[in-house]
Amino acid sequence: MVKSVLLNIFLIFYSRRNHPMYKKVLATITATLMVITMAMAPATTAFATDGFVPDPNALITTTTYGDTTDATDNSTAISAGTNEVILVEGDVDATGQNSTGVQATDNAIVYVKGDVDGTANDVVTDGDATVVIDGNGVDKTSVDVKITPDNDNHKGDVAVMGTVTNDIGAAIQIDTGNNTYSSLDDILDDIPDISVYKVDGQIVSSSGESASEALNEAVMNAINYFVLSDFAGYSLSFQNDGHDHSKSFRGVGEAPTVRLNDTFYLYTSYTEGQIIDAGENVALVRDSGNGSYEFRVITPGGGILLKKIFHIVPTSYDNEGNVETYKVVVPENTSSIVTDASSESTVVNTGYFAIVDTRSAADAPAAIAAISGDKPAHTVSLTMSTMTPSQYQAAVVNHVGNTPAGGAFNIETDTISCFDRTMISAIASRPDIDVNVVFTYQGKKMKVTIPAGYDVNKLLDENGYCGFLRLMSILGGTTL
């Protein structure tokens, strides 16, 4: 009842939006509506992989569409002009030649619950409008965005709960046309806030009178990346870095965001053995071992999806050698550092793994020469029963970079284990080296070689892991 009354006031006041008190009262009513809506709504896991938690009824819609397809050449499937508000309940598809999916200008609002596709551009805005593409799930939604700022310094929003990408050119294109600006900040004031889940390929390009690499870099650094999670029961906090970490859109609620180089903190329940993976563009800075984590966004691109993962070891197999059951291995760290170094080879024993560097076949122990031949090698021998999951992950991630150029990275374990996405990303960063995986299976010491240049991302299964037996079934193995 109260919500309905406030919404009616909101509608009346919207019709008088030129009143000087409009913005102040609008903010108050919107905030009140949001509080009431959240209080009355059922509990949900906000901002998971299925997108926003929208309340489309809160939109003041002048027009509502279902799935929208336009096959006309040189056309726009959904066009919103001055102060128009459009809700699209499904997908938008502009199939004609040189056509645009959604175009929004002059303080318009377009909210698309599905995906958008156009043959010329998917989304075009002058920077004044609000365009929200909720999509069909972050893994199924992809659009490109073209921004044509009109030099009136009114800042809108573009939000995509999915991937921003482009088959040809940059994912986000800025065409300044003939507009001239007094400074870079002046241009940025005319470009909408951009909030996305992920950007693939070239991120930003600019054209027109005011195009520059400085503009491209400034826009890239200002992109807000949504922080999503595949589990419930957590909270986030953010380092005070001078910008907001919560984006809110009319009718769509709020979503936590971070930018390049931001630091953020996760607090969640802790299960022994868990590791939190935040995606390839985020580094884990600190794991307190009690459900408290510190992360830093180290590369652009987003794709930030918090996942709880565990170091798992197979415990049983079917007749074809496929893993049937696993156990979580969480041994205690009993490490102590002992160094035995010589001029020809270096051995470091930490108590839970040993590191051996060899520079040629002549100085390589026979066991290592059997693994990597005459290549210079960096060998990490792991005793899995004495390692925590984070130690195992760090042993792979941190040491692959220490392998000599054109050499071999040897990973030797005393039992079957697996690689996670973070480890595979680290291996992918060194396409110049062989990676030899040596493990004991059914009483035999097996070796699998990932050759230099191999696309290791293909090795991961649908859950983001590659077990050693899966690796052997793909690449083959030999008995040492």
C-alpha positions, 0 to 999 in steps of 0.5 A: 500500500505504502509502496503504491502510494509512493510510486504514484507520487513518483509518477506525478513528480516525474511529469514535473521533472523540470521543477528545480526541486526535482532531483532532490525529491526524486532521490528521496522518493527513489531511496524510500521505494528501494528500501520498501521494495527490499524489505518486502521482497523475498530473500535472494542471492543478489548479483549471481550469474543469472544477472541483476535482481530487477524490479521492472514494475518500478520503471515508469514505462511508456512502452513495453515490448516482447522479443523484438526483431527488425529485418529492415536495412539501415534501421533501429529495432528499439529507439528511445528519444527525449525522456522516453522509457522503454522496457523490452521483456525479451531479446532485441534483434536487428537483422537488416543490413547496417542496422542497430539493435538499441539506440537511446538519446536525450535522457531516455531509459531503455531496459532490455531483459534479454540480449541485443544484436545488430548488424552495425552496432548492438547498442548506441547512445549519446551518453545522456541516456540510461541503457541496461542490458540484463541479458540471458545470463552472463555466459550467454549475453554479448553486445558491443557499445557505441557512444556518440557524446553530444557535448552537453555534459550530461552523464548517463549509464550503460550497464551490461550484465554479460560480455561486451565484445565486438567481432570487428574493432573495439568492444566500446567505441567512442565517436566524438564527431566534430565536437571539441572539448577543453580537456580530457575531463570535459570529454569524460563528463560527456561519456556515460558511466559504463558498468559490465560483467566482462569485456573481451578483445580490444576494450576501447577505441575512439574516433572523431575530432577529440579522439586520443589514446589518453581518452581510450585509457581513461575510459578503460580505467573508469569501467565498472566491473560487476562483482558476482558470486556463485554462492550465497552468504557473503559480504564485500567491502572496498578500499576508499579510492575516490569512486563509488563501488555500487551502481544503481539503475532506475528500476534495477536495484544496486550491484557491487562494482570495482575498477582496474587496480581496485582492492576489495575484501570478501567475508564469507563462511569458511570450510576447511580447504576452501580457496576463493577464485575471483577470475583471471583478472583478479589476484588473491592478495591475502587469504586469512584462513578464516573466510576473510580474503583480500583481492586486487583487480590487476588487469582489465576485462572483468569477468569477476565471479567469486567461486569457492573451490577446494583442493581435491584428490580422486579416491576411486575410479570406474572401470574406464579410469574415470574419477568417481569420488574425491576427497578434500586434502587439507594437510597441515603446513609443517614447512621449514626451509633448508637450502642446498645450493651448488654452482651447477644446480639448486635444490630448495626443500621447504618441507612440503615441496622441493625445487630443483633448477638445472641448466643443462643435461650435464648438471641434471640429476638422472631423474630430472633428465628422464623427465625433461631431457636436455632442456634447462628445467625448473622442477617442483617436487610436491608432497601432496599430503603435507600441503594446503590447497593454497600452497599447492596452487602457489607452488604452480602459479609462482614457479612457472614464471621461474622456468628458463626461456624455451625450457621445461617446467616439471611438476612432480607429485606423489599422487594424482591431483588436478589443476584449477583455472588459476594454475592453467592461466599461469601455465598459459602465460608461458607458451614458450616452455614444455610443462611435464606433469609426473605423478604416481598412479596404480603404483607406476610413475606416469609422465604427461607433457603439455608441449610448448604453445599448446592451448591449455585452456582447452584442458579445463572441464566444465567446472574449471578443473583438469585432473591428471587422468583427464590430462593423460586421456587428452595428451597421452602419457608414458611410464617412467 
